[in-house]
Every structure is written in structure tokens, then in C-alpha cells.
């Protein structure tokens, strides 16, 4: 509700300002965006009643319009991954109980496979030409024909979206968002980053992720800023867009920042307008923070959150990144966090068993988290600790300065010779070697030790023996954590679209 009030205020005050810019340079003003989403909401209601929608779209004006139309209708729009297979997408649409699919030209083949398998009430095609299916309508024609007189739903508990967890260690699970929690998440970012109407933000991360939606798109729309939409992340094109539009703000996961730094080194770009880079989604190494500060902007913000939390649990300001690179800061204003003794994934941690400063444990949080999953009662049982705390399944510690650091996932932990080892601790050491650009550590079966620590490194001009010698001499790596097997490659490591290492795939490729 409040989010829509903020958006209406922006439309009234900044109606002539540019709200959206796509890669081709086409724009939408705030007046146009308000009118079009009113019309779209009405058109969807005419076709679906109170039915939900699903969208299979690249980052685009239509994606943002579907988000806003869902808010105005109070009926969720399921934001589907454009990297999903047809069977996965059908399951997502089914779980969300969506009655319509909105899709674009880039995803037409996969969308049509979904439509062939499912009976939906409507399909809208976003593209210049006509849809290839007789049962699909042109999105633009639908919006233009509808009257922009829709009266938005005024209910803080009204639905806004269905988003899906990343699913790198399990099947993606569906989370239902409401207006109040979305408002809190967006307002938090406005406050933490100090956003204003003169900001220009580039959208490169997929819009179907919570961080892109709640923590990037909505906050900038709330203040009348401009969003530049890149359909799919391509580092040279991203740098071109940053320069061409005098972009002030960039959201990018660590793997994207690494790729941008590589591309920037190979070209010549004016990034002087860039004033804030927000990152997260994976452990951010101190060396990465230092390189971004040196070559892109000193305004590096590191954050921590998860889809189930909707808003960020923590926030680290640029000065914290300077004094303590890699920290995700401290609890956001609407969250309380604790680090407690870690438990197995199928066991519930004790929320009173708080660990000492400097000791690693499992991070739990108390704040405006989701009510649960739509589709997974068994996973939902593991989501909460008691009735008050959200279980993140992430291992963390607080350093001597009070900064929170994410160590690893609980379910990434491997046990070798009875000792618990978190792969990301070892990866951080390996990535400190000057010849190593990336590392992945996994456990592989071992008859003597149960699991053996194995490492894959992306590097040039370094041998396994040299890496092992480096690890043996490193004063922050205990010997039992040292890899016993190495693979050196020049290939990129398999990752999800949020930059998370796909460890099962890595294990199979290099060690099994």
C-alpha cells in the first residue's frame, strides 16, 4: 500500500522525468509508466478476474510494468527464471497458481513449450511482431486498448509477487510477497543508500531475483530515479551503458564485478558518474572490494539478505568496506540478528546458544520475513527457529570490530577426519594467490578421512605443488583445511545466475 502511495507521489511530482530506459534507448516517463500500469492492471483483471499472472521476460520495461500492475491488482505476478527448462517453468507456474503467461521474443520458444503443456486463461506476447500462437495477444495492443482508470488495491497484506529461491542446493521454493514487506524492503534501501530523483541506476541482475526487485527496482522508483535496463548481463555492454547514461548506481554480484573489472581493463571507459556499487549474494573478498574502489568507485556497499527475508538483514557502508573489506556490516534497522551454534540442516539450532565473538556459527534473524513457502511444507519446517527467528542456513562470525562476515552455507560444510571445514574459508586463501582469479573447494569421498578437501583454481602459470606450498605457508589456514587434491584450469567455474558456485557440478567435472 505505502509503496503504491510513494509511486503515485512520484508520478505526480516527477511525471515528466524518465523512469525507464531500455538498451535500444526507448524510454518511459513516470507519467507514461503510471498510465500504462493502470491500463495493464485493468486489462489483466478483465481477462483473469482475481487470477495471478506469471512472466517469462528478460530485464525490460514490460517486466517492471508487470511488477507494478501486480501491486495495483493485489494479485501476485510469478517472476520466472529465463534460464529455466520447460518442465521447471511449468512447475513454477503451477505452484504459483497463475492463470496467464506474459513472455517476450527472447523467451518465446520456452514460453510456447509451457503453453503447449498447460491450460491457461491468457497469454500476452511482448515483441514488435505478431505472436506465433493464435491464443496469444500482443502485449502492446492490450495496454494501448485498455483504459488507464484502474483503482489500485489498498491493502498492506495484498499480494505483489511470487519469487523463487535460487535452488543451487535444492529444488527452488516459492515465496509469496505482500505490499507491506515489499515497502519495508524498498524503503530500507532508500534510507541506507540515500537515493534521490537524480540517480540513474543500471539493472543488470535478473529481475526475477528478490534483490533486483525489492532492493533495486522498487527503491529507485520510489524516489523518481531513472532505471536503465540491460536485458542480459554482458560485461562490455554493461560498461557501455554505464558510460552512455552517466549511471550513478550499479547492483552486481561479485562474479559480475570480477567480469566487469576484466572488461574494463581491456578497454577505455569513463565511469566517473558512478557513485555507488551495491554487491552481495556471495562472499565478497577484500581484494575485490579494493579493486572496485580503485577502478570503479569508492562507494562500495556490501549487503546480506535472502529471498525468504525479502529485505536486507545487514548493510555495510563504504567506510566499513575501507576499514574492514568483505564485511556485510551490521543488522539493518528492521532486523535483529544472532550467531548461534550451528546445527545440521535437518536439525533446529538453539536460538539461545549464542557463540562468542570471532567464533563461527549459524546466522538467524528476527524481522519482517515471509510467512513460509507456498509449495514445500517440509522445507518450511526447517525455515523457522521457534516462532520468532528465520533460519538463514548461512555460517557467519563477528570480527573484533563488530563487523559481520559470511563464512559459508551450513550445507556446504564438509567433514574431514572429524573436523568441520567451510569451503569458502579455503577459497579466500587460494584467491589471495596472485596467479589465481577464482577458486572452488569441495569435499570428495575418502576411505580414511571420510571426505578429502579438493580445490579447483582458475589460474595461469601455477602448478598444484606451488599452490599446496602456498597453502602450507599461509598463517590463516589450518593444516587440516589444506586441499589434498588440486585441479588447475583456465575455464570459468560453473555458477548460478547470482554467482553462486555450483559445487555438485564442479565435483563431478573435476574429481569424480
C-alpha positions in Angstrom: 0.0 0.0 0.0 2.6 2.5 1.0 4.8 1.5 -1.9 2.0 2.4 -4.3 1.4 5.7 -2.5 5.1 6.5 -3.0 4.9 5.6 -6.6 1.8 7.8 -7.2 3.5 10.7 -5.4 6.5 10.3 -7.8 4.2 10.1 -10.9 2.5 13.4 -9.7 5.7 15.2 -8.8 8.1 13.9 -11.4 5.8 12.9 -14.2 8.0 14.3 -17.0 11.2 12.6 -15.7 12.5 9.4 -17.4 11.6 6.4 -15.4 12.8 3.6 -17.6 15.4 3.3 -20.4 16.0 0.1 -22.4 19.1 -1.0 -24.3 17.8 0.5 -27.5 17.3 3.9 -25.9 13.5 3.8 -25.7 12.1 5.5 -22.7 9.1 5.7 -20.4 8.4 8.8 -18.3 6.8 8.4 -14.9 3.5 9.7 -16.3 3.6 7.0 -19.0 4.6 4.3 -16.6 1.7 5.2 -14.2 -0.8 5.3 -17.1 0.4 2.1 -18.7 0.4 0.1 -15.5 -3.1 1.3 -14.6 -4.2 0.2 -18.1 -2.4 -3.1 -17.8 -3.9 -3.9 -14.3 -7.4 -3.3 -15.7 -6.8 -5.4 -18.8 -5.5 -8.3 -16.7 -8.5 -8.1 -14.4 -10.8 -8.2 -17.3 -9.2 -11.4 -18.5 -8.4 -13.1 -15.2 -10.7 -11.7 -12.5 -8.6 -12.2 -9.4 -6.2 -14.7 -11.1 -2.5 -14.5 -10.7 0.0 -14.0 -13.6 3.4 -15.3 -14.5 6.1 -13.5 -16.5 8.9 -15.0 -18.5 10.8 -11.9 -19.5 14.3 -10.5 -19.8 15.0 -7.3 -17.9 12.8 -4.8 -19.8 10.1 -2.1 -19.3 7.5 -4.8 -19.6 9.0 -6.7 -16.6 8.8 -3.5 -14.5 5.2 -2.9 -15.7 4.2 -6.4 -14.7 5.6 -5.8 -11.2 3.7 -2.6 -10.8 0.5 -3.9 -12.3 0.6 -6.8 -9.8 0.9 -4.4 -7.0 -2.0 -2.4 -8.2 -4.2 -5.5 -8.7 -3.2 -7.0 -5.3 -2.6 -10.3 -7.2 0.8 -11.8 -7.4 2.9 -12.0 -10.5 5.2 -15.0 -10.6 8.7 -13.9 -11.8 10.1 -16.8 -13.8 13.7 -17.5 -14.5 14.5 -17.1 -18.1 17.2 -19.7 -17.6 14.7 -22.4 -16.6 13.8 -25.5 -18.6 10.3 -26.0 -19.8 9.5 -28.6 -17.1 10.8 -26.4 -14.3 8.8 -23.4 -15.6 5.6 -25.4 -15.8 6.1 -26.4 -12.2 6.7 -22.8 -11.2 3.6 -21.6 -13.0 1.6 -24.4 -11.4 2.9 -23.8 -7.9 2.0 -20.1 -8.2 -1.4 -21.0 -9.5 -1.0 -18.5 -12.3 -3.7 -18.2 -15.0 -1.8 -16.2 -17.6 1.7 -16.1 -19.0 3.4 -12.9 -20.3 6.5 -13.6 -22.4 8.9 -11.8 -24.8 10.6 -12.7 -28.1 13.8 -13.8 -26.4 11.9 -16.4 -24.4 9.2 -17.3 -26.9 10.4 -20.8 -27.6 10.4 -21.8 -24.0 7.2 -19.9 -23.2 5.4 -21.7 -26.1 6.6 -25.1 -24.7 5.0 -24.1 -21.4 1.7 -23.0 -23.1 1.6 -26.3 -25.0 1.7 -28.2 -21.7 -0.6 -26.1 -19.6 -4.2 -24.7 -19.9 -4.0 -21.0 -19.1 -6.7 -18.3 -19.5 -4.5 -15.8 -21.3 -1.1 -15.3 -22.9 0.5 -11.9 -23.8 3.4 -11.6 -26.1 5.9 -8.7 -25.8 7.6 -8.0 -29.1 7.5 -6.0 -32.3 5.8 -8.6 -34.5 2.8 -10.8 -34.1 2.9 -13.8 -31.8 3.2 -17.2 -33.5 0.3 -18.6 -31.4 -3.3 -17.8 -32.2 -4.2 -17.9 -28.5 -1.6 -15.2 -27.6 -2.3 -11.4 -27.7 0.1 -8.7 -28.4 1.1 -7.1 -25.0 1.4 -3.6 -26.5 -2.0 -3.8 -28.2 -3.6 -4.9 -24.9 -2.1 -2.0 -23.0 -3.0 0.6 -25.6 -6.6 -0.6 -25.8 -7.3 -0.6 -22.1 -8.5 2.4 -20.2 -6.0 3.8 -17.6 -8.7 4.2 -14.9 -7.9 1.2 -12.7 -8.3 1.8 -9.0 -5.4 0.2 -7.2 -5.9 -2.2 -4.3 -5.3 -0.5 -0.9 -4.3 -3.4 1.4 -0.8 -3.9 3.0 -1.4 -7.6 3.1 -2.3 -7.7 -0.7 -0.1 -9.9 -2.8 2.7 -8.5 -5.0 4.8 -11.3 -6.4 5.8 -14.9 -6.3 9.6 -15.3 -6.3 11.7 -18.4 -6.2 14.7 -19.3 -4.1 17.9 -19.9 -6.1 17.8 -23.6 -5.7 21.6 -24.3 -6.0 21.5 -26.9 -3.3 17.8 -27.9 -3.6 14.7 -27.5 -5.7 13.7 -23.8 -6.0 10.9 -22.9 -3.5 8.2 -20.3 -4.0 7.8 -17.3 -1.7 4.7 -15.1 -1.7 5.4 -11.4 -1.1 3.0 -8.7 0.1 2.8 -5.0 -0.2 3.9 -4.2 3.3 7.0 -6.3 3.3 8.0 -5.0 -0.2 7.5 -1.5 1.1 9.8 -2.1 4.1 12.5 -3.6 1.9 12.4 -0.8 -0.6 12.3 2.0 2.0 15.2 0.4 3.8 17.4 0.7 0.6 16.3 4.3 0.0 17.4 5.2 3.5 20.7 3.2 3.5 21.9 4.4 0.1 20.4 7.9 0.3 18.7 7.6 -3.1 17.2 10.6 -4.8 15.5 11.6 -8.1 18.8 12.5 -9.8 20.1 9.0 -9.5 20.4 6.7 -12.6 20.6 3.0 -11.7 21.6 0.2 -14.1 19.7 -3.1 -13.8 21.9 -6.0 -14.8 21.0 -8.7 -12.4 17.9 -10.8 -13.4 14.7 -9.1 -12.4 13.2 -12.3 -11.1 15.5 -12.3 -8.1 14.4 -10.6 -4.9 17.5 -8.4 -4.6 16.8 -6.9 -8.1 13.1 -6.4 -7.4 12.8 -5.3 -3.8 16.3 -3.9 -3.2 16.9 -2.2 -6.5 14.0 -1.5 -8.9 11.3 -0.6 -6.3 13.6 1.7 -4.2 14.7 3.8 -7.3 11.1 4.0 -8.5 10.0 5.3 -5.0 12.2 8.4 -5.3 11.8 9.2 -9.0 15.2 7.9 -10.2 15.9 6.5 -13.7 16.4 2.8 -14.3 18.5 1.7 -17.3 17.5 -1.9 -18.1 20.1 -4.3 -19.6 18.2 -7.4 -20.9 21.0 -9.8 -20.1 24.4 -9.2 -18.5 27.3 -8.8 -20.9 30.3 -7.0 -19.4 31.4 -4.8 -22.3 27.8 -3.8 -23.0 27.3 -3.1 -19.3 30.3 -0.8 -19.3 29.0 1.0 -22.4 25.6 1.6 -20.7 27.3 2.9 -17.5 29.2 5.4 -19.6 26.5 6.4 -22.1 23.8 7.1 -19.4 26.1 8.6 -16.8 24.9 5.9 -14.4 25.3 6.7 -10.7 24.4 3.3 -9.2 25.2 -0.3 -10.1 23.9 -3.6 -8.5 26.2 -6.5 -9.3 27.1 -9.8 -7.6 30.8 -10.5 -7.0 31.2 -12.7 -10.1 29.8 -9.8 -12.2 32.1 -7.3 -10.7 35.1 -9.6 -11.5 33.9 -9.8 -15.1 33.4 -6.0 -15.3 36.9 -5.4 -13.9 38.4 -7.7 -16.6 36.4 -6.0 -19.4 37.3 -2.5 -18.0 41.0 -3.4 -18.1 40.7 -4.4 -21.8 39.0 -1.2 -22.9 38.6 2.5 -22.1 35.5 3.7 -20.2 34.5 6.8 -18.4 32.9 5.7 -15.2 33.3 9.0 -13.4 29.5 9.4 -12.8 29.3 6.1 -10.8 28.9 6.9 -7.1 27.6 3.7 -5.6 28.1 0.0 -6.2 26.0 -2.4 -4.3 27.0 -6.0 -4.1 26.3 -9.3 -2.2 24.8 -12.7 -3.0 28.1 -14.4 -2.4 31.2 -13.8 -0.2 32.9 -10.6 -1.2 36.7 -10.9 -1.0 38.7 -8.0 0.4 40.8 -7.9 -2.8 37.6 -7.4 -4.9 36.5 -4.5 -2.7 39.9 -2.9 -3.1 39.9 -3.3 -6.9 36.3 -1.9 -7.3 37.2 1.1 -5.1 40.4 1.7 -7.2 38.9 1.3 -10.6 35.1 2.0 -10.4 34.0 3.9 -7.4 34.9 4.2 -3.7 31.2 3.9 -2.8 31.1 0.1 -2.3 28.1 -1.2 -0.3 28.1 -4.8 0.8 24.7 -6.3 1.9 23.4 -9.6 3.0 19.9 -11.0 2.6 17.9 -13.9 1.3 14.6 -14.4 -0.6 12.8 -15.6 2.5 13.8 -12.3 4.3 12.6 -10.0 1.5 14.5 -7.1 2.9 18.2 -7.0 3.7 19.3 -8.4 7.0 22.5 -6.4 7.1 24.2 -3.4 5.4 27.8 -2.3 5.2 28.7 1.3 4.2 31.6 2.3 2.1 33.7 3.4 5.1 33.2 0.0 6.6 34.5 -1.6 3.4 37.6 0.6 3.7 38.3 -0.3 7.3 37.1 -3.9 7.1 36.9 -5.2 3.5 34.4 -8.0 3.0 32.2 -7.3 5.9 28.4 -7.3 5.4 28.1 -4.8 8.2 25.6 -5.0 11.0 21.9 -5.5 11.3 19.5 -3.3 9.3 17.1 -1.1 11.2 14.2 -3.6 10.8 16.2 -6.8 11.7 17.8 -8.3 14.8 20.4 -11.0 14.1 22.2 -13.6 16.2 25.0 -16.1 15.6 24.3 -19.4 17.3 25.8 -22.8 17.4 25.4 -24.4 14.0 23.1 -27.4 13.6 22.7 -30.0 10.8 20.3 -28.8 8.1 17.6 -31.2 9.4 18.0 -30.1 13.0 16.8 -26.9 14.6 19.5 -24.7 16.1 19.1 -23.3 19.6 18.4 -19.6 19.4 19.8 -19.0 22.9 23.1 -20.8 22.2 24.9 -17.6 21.0 28.6 -18.1 20.1 31.5 -15.9 21.2 32.8 -13.0 19.1 35.2 -14.4 16.5 33.6 -17.9 16.6 31.7 -19.2 13.6 28.1 -20.2 13.9 24.8 -20.1 12.1 23.1 -16.8 11.4 19.5 -16.4 12.4 17.4 -13.3 12.1 14.2 -11.7 13.5 12.4 -9.3 11.3 9.7 -8.9 8.5 10.3 -12.3 6.9 7.9 -14.3 4.9 5.1 -16.5 6.3 6.6 -19.6 4.7 6.8 -21.3 1.3 3.8 -21.9 -1.0 4.9 -25.3 -2.1 7.2 -27.0 0.4 5.8 -27.8 3.9 8.9 -30.0 4.8 11.3 -27.2 3.9 9.1 -24.7 5.7 9.6 -26.7 8.9 13.3 -26.0 8.7 12.9 -22.3 7.8 11.9 -21.1 11.2 13.6 -21.4 14.7 10.7 -21.4 17.1 8.1 -18.8 16.2 10.3 -15.8 16.0 13.5 -16.5 14.1 14.3 -17.0 10.5 16.9 -19.7 9.8 19.3 -18.5 7.1 21.4 -21.7 6.8 24.5 -19.5 6.5 27.6 -19.7 8.7 29.0 -16.3 9.9 31.2 -14.7 12.5 31.6 -11.3 14.0 35.1 -9.8 14.0 36.9 -7.8 16.6 35.5 -4.6 15.2 31.9 -5.8 15.3 31.7 -6.5 11.6 29.7 -9.5 10.4 31.3 -11.8 7.9 29.5 -14.6 6.0 31.7 -17.7 6.0 29.7 -20.3 4.0 26.5 -22.3 3.8 25.7 -24.8 6.5 25.0 -27.4 3.9 28.4 -26.7 2.1 30.3 -27.8 5.2 32.5 -30.9 4.7 33.9 -33.1 7.5 37.4 -34.4 7.1 38.9 -36.6 9.8 36.2 -35.4 12.2 36.9 -31.7 11.6 34.3 -29.3 10.2 35.6 -27.3 7.2 33.8 -24.5 5.4 34.9 -24.3 1.7 34.8 -20.5 1.4 37.4 -20.1 4.1 39.8 -22.1 2.0 38.7 -20.4 -1.3 39.5 -17.0 0.2 43.1 -18.1 0.9 43.5 -19.6 -2.6 42.2 -16.4 -4.2 44.8 -14.4 -2.4 47.5 -16.1 -4.6 48.5 -13.6 -7.3 48.1 -16.2 -10.1 44.6 -17.3 -9.0 41.5 -15.5 -10.3 38.9 -17.9 -8.8 38.7 -21.0 -6.6 36.2 -23.6 -5.7 36.6 -26.1 -2.8 34.6 -29.3 -2.5 34.7 -32.5 -0.5 35.3 -35.8 -2.2 34.9 -39.3 -0.7 37.9 -40.6 1.1 38.1 -44.1 2.8 40.5 -42.8 5.5 39.2 -39.3 6.2 35.5 -39.6 5.2 36.0 -36.6 2.9 39.1 -35.1 1.4 39.4 -31.4 0.7 39.8 -30.8 -3.1 40.3 -27.4 -4.9 39.7 -26.2 -8.4 41.5 -23.0 -9.2 41.3 -20.8 -12.3 44.8 -19.7 -12.8 47.7 -19.3 -15.3 51.3 -20.3 -14.7 51.0 -22.0 -11.4 51.2 -25.7 -10.5 49.4 -27.8 -7.9 52.6 -28.1 -6.0 53.1 -24.4 -5.8 49.5 -23.9 -4.6 50.0 -26.5 -2.0 53.2 -24.8 -0.8 51.3 -21.5 -0.7 48.6 -23.0 1.5 51.0 -24.7 3.8 52.8 -21.4 4.5 49.6 -19.3 4.9 49.1 -18.3 8.5 45.3 -18.2 8.4 44.7 -21.7 7.1 45.0 -24.7 9.5 46.7 -27.7 8.0 43.6 -29.9 8.3 41.8 -27.4 6.0 44.5 -27.5 3.3 43.4 -29.1 0.0 44.8 -32.6 -0.7 43.8 -32.6 -4.3 44.1 -29.7 -6.9 42.8 -29.1 -10.4 44.1 -26.1 -12.3 42.0 -24.8 -15.2 41.7 -21.7 -17.4 37.9 -22.3 -17.8 35.3 -20.3 -15.9 33.8 -22.2 -12.9 30.2 -23.2 -13.2 27.9 -20.7 -11.4 24.3 -19.8 -11.0 23.0 -16.5 -12.4 23.6 -15.0 -8.9 27.2 -16.0 -9.0 26.9 -19.0 -6.6 29.3 -21.8 -7.3 27.6 -25.0 -8.5 29.6 -27.3 -6.3 28.0 -30.6 -7.3 28.7 -29.9 -10.9 32.3 -28.8 -10.1 32.8 -32.0 -8.1 31.6 -34.2 -11.0 33.6 -32.4 -13.6 37.0 -32.4 -11.9 37.1 -35.1 -9.3 34.5 -37.9 -9.9 
